[in-house]
């Protein structure tokens, strides 16, 4: 019974998420006030003053709705992140300093060079783990 209630609760949360419009950079200012950590990560990733990840990557917006946000083709599309990085720390390390994996990469070392704060990197990883 309790399990059924928990499941119903989960279902209603994702119903809300299905109806939700994912914010573009302009809408992010308002959207981050919701306090939703996944939206915060997404907004940090797409902001041109923060991650600017779409400058080089197309990216799956979220599981709901399944939509690929337009972006550059310099890096691979950010999709199936959880499957490609089963270990969260490996994914975080790729953003903190991609030159460890590939010294010649064009991806900036966001953590090592202080382009993003540790907290911003964590929130981007929170979002990436949902796509
Ligand atoms: C200047 C271009 C550029 C920017 C900006 C950039 N990346 Fe990348 N990224 C790359 C390239 C190129 C690769 C391919 C791997 C390599 O070069 O070693 C890559 C690889 C990755 C990978 C590994 C993908 C895989 O399947 O192996 C992840 C995850 C990633 N980037 C996330 C991000 C995130 C998150 C941001 C924003 C905070 C970002 N990138 C910003 C160029 C960029």
Boltz pocket constraint, residues with backbone or C-beta under 6 A from the ligand:
constraints:
  - pocket:
      binder: B
      contacts: [[A, 44], [A, 45], [A, 51], [A, 52], [A, 53], [A, 54], [A, 55], [A, 56], [A, 57], [A, 74], [A, 75], [A, 76], [A, 77], [A, 78], [A, 79], [A, 84], [A, 91], [A, 94], [A, 95], [A, 98], [A, 101], [A, 102], [A, 104], [A, 105], [A, 106], [A, 107], [A, 108], [A, 110], [A, 124]]
      max_distance: 6.0
